[in-house]
Amino acid sequence: MRFFAQKGLASDISDVWGKLSGYSDAFKKASTGDDGKQYFVPATYYPWAVFYRKSVWQQHGYQQPKTLDDLTALAAQMKKDGLTPIAFADKDGWPAMGTFDILNLRINGYQFHVDLMAGKESWTSDKVKKVFDTWAGLLPLHQPDSLGRTWQEAAQSLQQKKSGMYLLGLFVGQQFSNEEQSDLDFFTFPEIDPAIGAKALDAPIDGYMMARKPKNEDSARKLLEYFGGKAAADITVKNDPATLVANSGADVSGYTALQKKAAELVGSATEIAQFLDRDTRPDFASTVIIPALQQFIKNPKDIGGLTSSIENQKKSIFTD
Amino acid sequence: MSDLPLIQTDRAVPPPAATTSTGGRRRRLRLLSRTDRVVITLMVLVPLLLVTGFVWMPAVATVLLSGTNWDGIGPLNEIEFVGARNYSDVVNIYPPFVPAVQHNLLWLAVLFLVASPFGMFLAVLLDKELRGSRFYQTALYLPVVLSLALIGFVWQLLYSRDQGLINAVFGSNVDWYGDSNVNIWAVMVASGWRHVGYIMLLYLAGLKGVDPSLREAAAVDGASESRAFFRVVFPVMRPINIIVLVVTVIESLRAFDLVWVVNKGRNGLELISALVTQNVVGEASRIGFGSALATIMLVVSLVFITIYLATVMRENRQ
């Protein structure tokens, strides 16, 4: 959103925001551009978390890990029990960004992550290298041959009880049948640095923006006001069980247990990132990061070469 | 794929006499009615405008834009020129570029050395009109009729690591589409499957036009099948051979649909055309950078086009 707002493609809708209610400060912050004005009316959102099947975990007696060491030990135990510890797919290029984001948020904190996305920090810094190092250590616990697998196939491996857990968005539930929805549970990625904790997460928000010069500006603003209101939110809630509605005034009595838990998770999060390809420039994310992360998964040893390649390309893109 | 010259048939109309050639043509034009002249002008002008507008102007615009860092947004007069920086970026710091060039060359080599000769071989076999040749013809040509996007999807059902047919039948675990050592070959098999049918049909059509008396003469002289083909039929098929060569080169430069459908041209399936699309189309919108890649592709194509035109023009002069 900020990228397009800064290019002057979206209209300032701060006056619409003046009439809206039911949005937390976190949502207002996420809707605000670099110049302090609002450009975005949130509609729905969903968190990224580590999902698992309750029945499988109960059967093997697994507990939710609270630290990275717990997670590694749990994964080792899963391997012994014949499961693939962490399902993983990156054929489409973007799912691996979720892993990078959460590791960066846990290891280096929210502010560093936001600055890195904005191009203000160097990809060759030790902080970024530490993220890749940690990830390289965890890769053996991930499903092998991820570059030929789509996220749907990885989610199906979770559904078929072949994998123990999967870091993905709430939409992982789309690969489960209606009866299996209640078997799905999640936990937020465990903390790595006790000083940073585990409060930050990726929770992409979808919503509405207004073009710079709409033909019918007054009606557009009225429409945006409607979209940000309770009536529209109530309709949205009924539509998709794999997403959450952003307006806290909506009637969420129809939420499943999973949705309620997800809403609580995001509600208690102090720092919400949008996801790598929305937090940074889209051309950087799609033409540089996607091939770079796929290259990393193929060859996790050459972190130095990888990060300097990313940094060189970043410098050629972030020129304006 | 159809704007190639057909075989030159014998001219039924004799050319005008040498001494009055220009005078004769002008005299013939004056004999045309006004409607004829208007129709001829339109028939030349309309395609000319279309080709200029849809092919030449975008090509020139691409070359010009390759010297900018435009991102597709904003007014044209605010475009910044950055000279050759995009080209140095492509060559120096863009990791997918070198693999893409290698893959395009590999594609050309495989099509030229394996797929096209195999198609020609099948055409020679089918030319013998054995039993069931009509069935084989249809079966071999069928993949050509399918769109490449559909072919990509069908082969995905075969090649998927977890749920594909090949791994299920052979019990193997090969990551056909995800392992960058393997996937370019997997995709080339799928592409060759289609290319073979196409070349086969082109060549079969040409073989049907070969004078049967030549073959009879070769048989009478005691030539074996393969000698008869290589020494007699093949040289006579020179125009078709050139067409097959041109089609092979065009298809290898144009290769795009299949890799795009598989994984958008990443991770071992890089091709220059896919890189251009990745950069120009969609959220990336790196118009300047993508145009530099497209210009490189244009220059490479021009090399082949020049060779082809030089060969054809030399022949016409003979």
Interface residues (C-beta under 8 A of the other chain):
Chain A: K7 G8 L9 K91 D92 G93 D145 S146 L147 G148 R149 E153 S157 D277 P282 D283 A285 S286 T287 I290 P291 A292 Q294 Q295 K298 S309 N312 Q313 S316 I317 T319 D320
Chain B: N69 D71 I73 G74 R85 D89 I93 Y94 P95 P96 S160 R161 D162 Q163 N173 D175 W176 Y177 G178 D179 S180 N183 N263 K264 R266 N267 Q278 N279 G282 E283 A284 S285 R286 F289
